[in-house]
Amino acid sequence: MRVDVSQPANPGEPHQPRIRIESVEDYEQATRRIAALDSSSCGETEKRERAALVEAVAAWDRRHDDASGWTDTP
C-alpha cells in the first residue's frame, strides 16, 4: 500500500493522506483498518486516515469491477 501525504494548501491546515491500494493484501488490510477505526472513537487524524482509506478502497473497487464483463447466457 502506498501512502502519500500532500502538503496543505494553507499553512496550519492538516496534511491529507492519499492511499493507493496495490494488492489484494493491501485491500484486506485497508478494510480491517476501516473496521477498527469505525469501532473506536476517532480524533481528527484518525478521521482523515479513515476518509483516505475509504477513498482508496472505492478506487480499488472501481478499477477491479468486472460487472461489465458478465453475461446472462452461459
Biopython code that builds the backbone (N, CA, C, O; Angstrom):
import numpy as np
from Bio.PDB.StructureBuilder import StructureBuilder

atoms = [
    (1, "MET", "N", (0.857, -1.155, 0.000)),
    (1, "MET", "CA", (0.000, 0.000, 0.000)),
    (1, "MET", "C", (0.908, 1.224, 0.000)),
    (1, "MET", "O", (1.861, 1.308, 0.774)),
    (2, "ARG", "N", (0.600, 2.152, -0.867)),
    (2, "ARG", "CA", (1.403, 3.364, -0.961)),
    (2, "ARG", "C", (0.643, 4.514, -0.311)),
    (2, "ARG", "O", (-0.538, 4.723, -0.588)),
    (3, "VAL", "N", (1.325, 5.255, 0.552)),
    (3, "VAL", "CA", (0.718, 6.391, 1.228)),
    (3, "VAL", "C", (1.513, 7.633, 0.873)),
    (3, "VAL", "O", (2.731, 7.678, 1.046)),
    (4, "ASP", "N", (0.810, 8.638, 0.374)),
    (4, "ASP", "CA", (1.409, 9.943, 0.105)),
    (4, "ASP", "C", (0.725, 10.960, 1.003)),
    (4, "ASP", "O", (-0.499, 10.962, 1.129)),
    (5, "VAL", "N", (1.503, 11.808, 1.615)),
    (5, "VAL", "CA", (0.931, 12.874, 2.428)),
    (5, "VAL", "C", (1.210, 14.176, 1.706)),
    (5, "VAL", "O", (2.355, 14.612, 1.585)),
    (6, "SER", "N", (0.131, 14.791, 1.228)),
    (6, "SER", "CA", (0.286, 16.029, 0.467)),
    (6, "SER", "C", (0.434, 17.212, 1.414)),
    (6, "SER", "O", (-0.076, 17.206, 2.534)),
    (7, "GLN", "N", (1.130, 18.205, 0.944)),
    (7, "GLN", "CA", (1.271, 19.429, 1.716)),
    (7, "GLN", "C", (-0.041, 20.204, 1.678)),
    (7, "GLN", "O", (-0.673, 20.284, 0.625)),
    (8, "PRO", "N", (-0.458, 20.770, 2.796)),
    (8, "PRO", "CA", (-1.709, 21.535, 2.797)),
    (8, "PRO", "C", (-1.586, 22.800, 1.957)),
    (8, "PRO", "O", (-0.502, 23.367, 1.815)),
    (9, "ALA", "N", (-2.711, 23.230, 1.406)),
    (9, "ALA", "CA", (-2.721, 24.439, 0.580)),
    (9, "ALA", "C", (-2.411, 25.678, 1.416)),
    (9, "ALA", "O", (-1.762, 26.610, 0.941)),
    (10, "ASN", "N", (-2.873, 25.681, 2.643)),
    (10, "ASN", "CA", (-2.657, 26.818, 3.535)),
    (10, "ASN", "C", (-1.898, 26.364, 4.776)),
    (10, "ASN", "O", (-2.182, 25.300, 5.325)),
    (11, "PRO", "N", (-0.925, 27.175, 5.222)),
    (11, "PRO", "CA", (-0.199, 26.822, 6.444)),
    (11, "PRO", "C", (-1.169, 26.647, 7.609)),
    (11, "PRO", "O", (-2.135, 27.400, 7.739)),
    (12, "GLY", "N", (-0.912, 25.667, 8.439)),
    (12, "GLY", "CA", (-1.763, 25.416, 9.584)),
    (12, "GLY", "C", (-2.851, 24.385, 9.331)),
    (12, "GLY", "O", (-3.434, 23.860, 10.279)),
    (13, "GLU", "N", (-3.133, 24.088, 8.066)),
    (13, "GLU", "CA", (-4.108, 23.051, 7.752)),
    (13, "GLU", "C", (-3.443, 21.689, 7.915)),
    (13, "GLU", "O", (-2.232, 21.562, 7.733)),
    (14, "PRO", "N", (-4.225, 20.677, 8.255)),
    (14, "PRO", "CA", (-3.634, 19.346, 8.420)),
    (14, "PRO", "C", (-3.256, 18.717, 7.087)),
    (14, "PRO", "O", (-3.841, 19.024, 6.048)),
    (15, "HIS", "N", (-2.267, 17.833, 7.138)),
    (15, "HIS", "CA", (-1.879, 17.076, 5.952)),
    (15, "HIS", "C", (-2.968, 16.063, 5.639)),
    (15, "HIS", "O", (-3.531, 15.460, 6.552)),
    (16, "GLN", "N", (-3.269, 15.869, 4.367)),
    (16, "GLN", "CA", (-4.280, 14.910, 3.942)),
    (16, "GLN", "C", (-3.586, 13.708, 3.321)),
    (16, "GLN", "O", (-2.962, 13.833, 2.267)),
    (17, "PRO", "N", (-3.687, 12.533, 3.964)),
    (17, "PRO", "CA", (-3.046, 11.356, 3.366)),
    (17, "PRO", "C", (-3.785, 10.893, 2.115)),
    (17, "PRO", "O", (-5.009, 10.996, 2.036)),
    (18, "ARG", "N", (-3.041, 10.388, 1.147)),
    (18, "ARG", "CA", (-3.619, 9.744, -0.038)),
    (18, "ARG", "C", (-3.044, 8.346, -0.080)),
    (18, "ARG", "O", (-1.831, 8.152, -0.008)),
    (19, "ILE", "N", (-3.927, 7.385, -0.198)),
    (19, "ILE", "CA", (-3.520, 5.988, -0.133)),
    (19, "ILE", "C", (-3.875, 5.316, -1.445)),
    (19, "ILE", "O", (-4.952, 5.542, -1.997)),
    (20, "ARG", "N", (-2.956, 4.480, -1.949)),
    (20, "ARG", "CA", (-3.233, 3.688, -3.141)),
    (20, "ARG", "C", (-3.049, 2.225, -2.778)),
    (20, "ARG", "O", (-1.981, 1.806, -2.333)),
    (21, "ILE", "N", (-4.102, 1.465, -2.977)),
    (21, "ILE", "CA", (-4.074, 0.036, -2.719)),
    (21, "ILE", "C", (-3.515, -0.640, -3.958)),
    (21, "ILE", "O", (-3.998, -0.422, -5.069)),
    (22, "GLU", "N", (-2.487, -1.467, -3.755)),
    (22, "GLU", "CA", (-1.785, -2.076, -4.889)),
    (22, "GLU", "C", (-1.909, -3.593, -4.945)),
    (22, "GLU", "O", (-1.408, -4.209, -5.886)),
    (23, "SER", "N", (-2.561, -4.213, -3.963)),
    (23, "SER", "CA", (-2.697, -5.667, -3.970)),
    (23, "SER", "C", (-3.925, -6.070, -3.162)),
    (23, "SER", "O", (-4.496, -5.258, -2.434)),
    (24, "VAL", "N", (-4.319, -7.317, -3.298)),
    (24, "VAL", "CA", (-5.441, -7.835, -2.524)),
    (24, "VAL", "C", (-5.110, -7.771, -1.028)),
    (24, "VAL", "O", (-5.985, -7.482, -0.211)),
    (25, "GLU", "N", (-3.876, -8.036, -0.678)),
    (25, "GLU", "CA", (-3.457, -7.958, 0.717)),
    (25, "GLU", "C", (-3.615, -6.539, 1.250)),
    (25, "GLU", "O", (-4.065, -6.353, 2.380)),
    (26, "ASP", "N", (-3.249, -5.532, 0.450)),
    (26, "ASP", "CA", (-3.445, -4.130, 0.830)),
    (26, "ASP", "C", (-4.926, -3.841, 1.045)),
    (26, "ASP", "O", (-5.310, -3.184, 2.013)),
    (27, "TYR", "N", (-5.755, -4.344, 0.126)),
    (27, "TYR", "CA", (-7.199, -4.134, 0.201)),
    (27, "TYR", "C", (-7.741, -4.707, 1.515)),
    (27, "TYR", "O", (-8.508, -4.049, 2.218)),
    (28, "GLU", "N", (-7.339, -5.928, 1.835)),
    (28, "GLU", "CA", (-7.804, -6.554, 3.068)),
    (28, "GLU", "C", (-7.323, -5.794, 4.296)),
    (28, "GLU", "O", (-8.072, -5.622, 5.258)),
    (29, "GLN", "N", (-6.080, -5.342, 4.262)),
    (29, "GLN", "CA", (-5.535, -4.562, 5.370)),
    (29, "GLN", "C", (-6.310, -3.250, 5.526)),
    (29, "GLN", "O", (-6.618, -2.838, 6.645)),
    (30, "ALA", "N", (-6.616, -2.612, 4.428)),
    (30, "ALA", "CA", (-7.347, -1.347, 4.473)),
    (30, "ALA", "C", (-8.747, -1.538, 5.045)),
    (30, "ALA", "O", (-9.198, -0.735, 5.861)),
    (31, "THR", "N", (-9.439, -2.598, 4.623)),
    (31, "THR", "CA", (-10.793, -2.813, 5.132)),
    (31, "THR", "C", (-10.772, -3.170, 6.622)),
    (31, "THR", "O", (-11.680, -2.787, 7.360)),
    (32, "ARG", "N", (-9.749, -3.897, 7.065)),
    (32, "ARG", "CA", (-9.627, -4.192, 8.502)),
    (32, "ARG", "C", (-9.366, -2.910, 9.296)),
    (32, "ARG", "O", (-9.912, -2.729, 10.385)),
    (33, "ARG", "N", (-8.543, -2.034, 8.757)),
    (33, "ARG", "CA", (-8.235, -0.780, 9.448)),
    (33, "ARG", "C", (-9.478, 0.111, 9.509)),
    (33, "ARG", "O", (-9.722, 0.753, 10.530)),
    (34, "ILE", "N", (-10.267, 0.157, 8.428)),
    (34, "ILE", "CA", (-11.509, 0.933, 8.441)),
    (34, "ILE", "C", (-12.430, 0.405, 9.540)),
    (34, "ILE", "O", (-13.009, 1.188, 10.293)),
    (35, "ALA", "N", (-12.568, -0.917, 9.637)),
    (35, "ALA", "CA", (-13.419, -1.514, 10.671)),
    (35, "ALA", "C", (-12.919, -1.160, 12.069)),
    (35, "ALA", "O", (-13.716, -0.879, 12.964)),
    (36, "ALA", "N", (-11.610, -1.174, 12.253)),
    (36, "ALA", "CA", (-11.041, -0.826, 13.553)),
    (36, "ALA", "C", (-11.325, 0.638, 13.891)),
    (36, "ALA", "O", (-11.668, 0.964, 15.028)),
    (37, "LEU", "N", (-11.181, 1.509, 12.908)),
    (37, "LEU", "CA", (-11.461, 2.924, 13.140)),
    (37, "LEU", "C", (-12.941, 3.159, 13.406)),
    (37, "LEU", "O", (-13.302, 4.031, 14.196)),
    (38, "ASP", "N", (-13.801, 2.380, 12.747)),
    (38, "ASP", "CA", (-15.246, 2.509, 12.959)),
    (38, "ASP", "C", (-15.654, 2.092, 14.367)),
    (38, "ASP", "O", (-16.633, 2.607, 14.908)),
    (39, "SER", "N", (-14.914, 1.169, 14.959)),
    (39, "SER", "CA", (-15.299, 0.646, 16.264)),
    (39, "SER", "C", (-14.652, 1.389, 17.427)),
    (39, "SER", "O", (-14.775, 0.963, 18.576)),
    (40, "SER", "N", (-13.973, 2.480, 17.148)),
    (40, "SER", "CA", (-13.345, 3.251, 18.213)),
    (40, "SER", "C", (-13.671, 4.732, 18.040)),
    (40, "SER", "O", (-14.097, 5.176, 16.974)),
    (41, "SER", "N", (-13.460, 5.474, 19.109)),
    (41, "SER", "CA", (-13.661, 6.920, 18.991)),
    (41, "SER", "C", (-12.432, 7.501, 18.288)),
    (41, "SER", "O", (-11.295, 7.159, 18.614)),
    (42, "CYS", "N", (-12.677, 8.368, 17.334)),
    (42, "CYS", "CA", (-11.607, 8.881, 16.483)),
    (42, "CYS", "C", (-11.404, 10.377, 16.674)),
    (42, "CYS", "O", (-12.351, 11.146, 16.839)),
    (43, "GLY", "N", (-10.140, 10.755, 16.644)),
    (43, "GLY", "CA", (-9.795, 12.158, 16.593)),
    (43, "GLY", "C", (-9.715, 12.591, 15.132)),
    (43, "GLY", "O", (-10.036, 11.817, 14.230)),
    (44, "GLU", "N", (-9.292, 13.811, 14.908)),
    (44, "GLU", "CA", (-9.217, 14.348, 13.547)),
    (44, "GLU", "C", (-8.237, 13.575, 12.675)),
    (44, "GLU", "O", (-8.515, 13.347, 11.498)),
    (45, "THR", "N", (-7.108, 13.171, 13.221)),
    (45, "THR", "CA", (-6.114, 12.427, 12.447)),
    (45, "THR", "C", (-6.689, 11.103, 11.973)),
    (45, "THR", "O", (-6.517, 10.724, 10.815)),
    (46, "GLU", "N", (-7.371, 10.400, 12.871)),
    (46, "GLU", "CA", (-7.970, 9.117, 12.507)),
    (46, "GLU", "C", (-9.104, 9.290, 11.511)),
    (46, "GLU", "O", (-9.298, 8.446, 10.636)),
    (47, "LYS", "N", (-9.857, 10.379, 11.637)),
    (47, "LYS", "CA", (-10.941, 10.650, 10.676)),
    (47, "LYS", "C", (-10.377, 10.882, 9.277)),
    (47, "LYS", "O", (-10.947, 10.414, 8.291)),
    (48, "ARG", "N", (-9.259, 11.603, 9.186)),
    (48, "ARG", "CA", (-8.620, 11.824, 7.885)),
    (48, "ARG", "C", (-8.066, 10.516, 7.334)),
    (48, "ARG", "O", (-8.163, 10.256, 6.135)),
    (49, "GLU", "N", (-7.483, 9.689, 8.208)),
    (49, "GLU", "CA", (-6.970, 8.385, 7.774)),
    (49, "GLU", "C", (-8.114, 7.523, 7.248)),
    (49, "GLU", "O", (-7.991, 6.901, 6.193)),
    (50, "ARG", "N", (-9.230, 7.485, 7.982)),
    (50, "ARG", "CA", (-10.375, 6.674, 7.564)),
    (50, "ARG", "C", (-10.912, 7.152, 6.222)),
    (50, "ARG", "O", (-11.212, 6.339, 5.348)),
    (51, "ALA", "N", (-11.037, 8.466, 6.052)),
    (51, "ALA", "CA", (-11.532, 9.008, 4.784)),
    (51, "ALA", "C", (-10.615, 8.608, 3.627)),
    (51, "ALA", "O", (-11.093, 8.253, 2.549)),
    (52, "ALA", "N", (-9.307, 8.664, 3.848)),
    (52, "ALA", "CA", (-8.349, 8.287, 2.808)),
    (52, "ALA", "C", (-8.445, 6.794, 2.504)),
    (52, "ALA", "O", (-8.349, 6.392, 1.344)),
    (53, "LEU", "N", (-8.632, 5.977, 3.525)),
    (53, "LEU", "CA", (-8.774, 4.537, 3.315)),
    (53, "LEU", "C", (-10.043, 4.207, 2.543)),
    (53, "LEU", "O", (-10.022, 3.383, 1.629)),
    (54, "VAL", "N", (-11.147, 4.850, 2.911)),
    (54, "VAL", "CA", (-12.417, 4.609, 2.209)),
    (54, "VAL", "C", (-12.281, 5.012, 0.748)),
    (54, "VAL", "O", (-12.761, 4.304, -0.138)),
    (55, "GLU", "N", (-11.635, 6.138, 0.488)),
    (55, "GLU", "CA", (-11.416, 6.582, -0.891)),
    (55, "GLU", "C", (-10.557, 5.581, -1.657)),
    (55, "GLU", "O", (-10.831, 5.290, -2.821)),
    (56, "ALA", "N", (-9.518, 5.052, -1.006)),
    (56, "ALA", "CA", (-8.641, 4.074, -1.662)),
    (56, "ALA", "C", (-9.371, 2.772, -1.961)),
    (56, "ALA", "O", (-9.178, 2.187, -3.027)),
    (57, "VAL", "N", (-10.207, 2.310, -1.033)),
    (57, "VAL", "CA", (-10.984, 1.090, -1.253)),
    (57, "VAL", "C", (-11.962, 1.292, -2.408)),
    (57, "VAL", "O", (-12.111, 0.414, -3.258)),
    (58, "ALA", "N", (-12.620, 2.436, -2.441)),
    (58, "ALA", "CA", (-13.562, 2.725, -3.534)),
    (58, "ALA", "C", (-12.841, 2.775, -4.874)),
    (58, "ALA", "O", (-13.361, 2.281, -5.874)),
    (59, "ALA", "N", (-11.655, 3.364, -4.907)),
    (59, "ALA", "CA", (-10.880, 3.428, -6.152)),
    (59, "ALA", "C", (-10.476, 2.022, -6.599)),
    (59, "ALA", "O", (-10.543, 1.710, -7.788)),
    (60, "TRP", "N", (-10.060, 1.176, -5.661)),
    (60, "TRP", "CA", (-9.724, -0.209, -5.989)),
    (60, "TRP", "C", (-10.947, -0.914, -6.576)),
    (60, "TRP", "O", (-10.857, -1.599, -7.595)),
    (61, "ASP", "N", (-12.092, -0.732, -5.910)),
    (61, "ASP", "CA", (-13.326, -1.375, -6.388)),
    (61, "ASP", "C", (-13.665, -0.931, -7.815)),
    (61, "ASP", "O", (-14.060, -1.750, -8.646)),
    (62, "ARG", "N", (-13.511, 0.353, -8.092)),
    (62, "ARG", "CA", (-13.799, 0.844, -9.447)),
    (62, "ARG", "C", (-12.845, 0.232, -10.472)),
    (62, "ARG", "O", (-13.268, -0.131, -11.570)),
    (63, "ARG", "N", (-11.572, 0.114, -10.127)),
    (63, "ARG", "CA", (-10.577, -0.451, -11.056)),
    (63, "ARG", "C", (-10.773, -1.942, -11.272)),
    (63, "ARG", "O", (-10.385, -2.469, -12.314)),
    (64, "HIS", "N", (-11.368, -2.630, -10.303)),
    (64, "HIS", "CA", (-11.497, -4.077, -10.381)),
    (64, "HIS", "C", (-12.936, -4.541, -10.542)),
    (64, "HIS", "O", (-13.244, -5.707, -10.293)),
    (65, "ASP", "N", (-13.806, -3.651, -10.950)),
    (65, "ASP", "CA", (-15.212, -4.005, -11.169)),
    (65, "ASP", "C", (-15.324, -4.738, -12.489)),
    (65, "ASP", "O", (-15.087, -4.162, -13.551)),
    (66, "ASP", "N", (-15.684, -6.007, -12.424)),
    (66, "ASP", "CA", (-15.799, -6.788, -13.646)),
    (66, "ASP", "C", (-17.259, -7.024, -14.044)),
    (66, "ASP", "O", (-17.550, -7.892, -14.866)),
    (67, "ALA", "N", (-18.165, -6.255, -13.462)),
    (67, "ALA", "CA", (-19.591, -6.434, -13.755)),
    (67, "ALA", "C", (-19.887, -6.243, -15.248)),
    (67, "ALA", "O", (-20.793, -6.881, -15.785)),
    (68, "SER", "N", (-19.140, -5.380, -15.909)),
    (68, "SER", "CA", (-19.405, -5.130, -17.331)),
    (68, "SER", "C", (-19.040, -6.336, -18.187)),
    (68, "SER", "O", (-19.464, -6.427, -19.339)),
    (69, "GLY", "N", (-18.264, -7.255, -17.641)),
    (69, "GLY", "CA", (-17.874, -8.445, -18.399)),
    (69, "GLY", "C", (-18.835, -9.621, -18.221)),
    (69, "GLY", "O", (-18.652, -10.672, -18.835)),
    (70, "TRP", "N", (-19.841, -9.448, -17.395)),
    (70, "TRP", "CA", (-20.785, -10.535, -17.154)),
    (70, "TRP", "C", (-21.808, -10.625, -18.253)),
    (70, "TRP", "O", (-22.189, -9.620, -18.853)),
    (71, "THR", "N", (-22.253, -11.840, -18.513)),
    (71, "THR", "CA", (-23.347, -12.068, -19.462)),
    (71, "THR", "C", (-24.371, -12.974, -18.814)),
    (71, "THR", "O", (-24.056, -13.717, -17.884)),
    (72, "ASP", "N", (-25.599, -12.913, -19.305)),
    (72, "ASP", "CA", (-26.664, -13.746, -18.762)),
    (72, "ASP", "C", (-26.733, -15.113, -19.434)),
    (72, "ASP", "O", (-27.462, -15.992, -18.973)),
    (73, "THR", "N", (-26.001, -15.295, -20.492)),
    (73, "THR", "CA", (-26.022, -16.577, -21.195)),
    (73, "THR", "C", (-24.761, -17.356, -20.893)),
    (73, "THR", "O", (-23.685, -16.769, -20.780)),
    (74, "PRO", "N", (-24.870, -18.654, -20.760)),
    (74, "PRO", "CA", (-23.680, -19.479, -20.459)),
    (74, "PRO", "C", (-22.752, -19.597, -21.655)),
    (74, "PRO", "O", (-21.713, -20.252, -21.568)),
]
sb = StructureBuilder()
sb.init_structure("model")
sb.init_model(0)
sb.init_chain("A")
sb.init_seg("    ")
for serial, (resi, resn, name, xyz) in enumerate(atoms, 1):
    if name == "N":
        sb.init_residue(resn, " ", resi, " ")
    sb.init_atom(name, np.array(xyz, "f"), 0.0, 1.0, " ", f" {name:<3s}", serial, name[0])
structure = sb.get_structure()
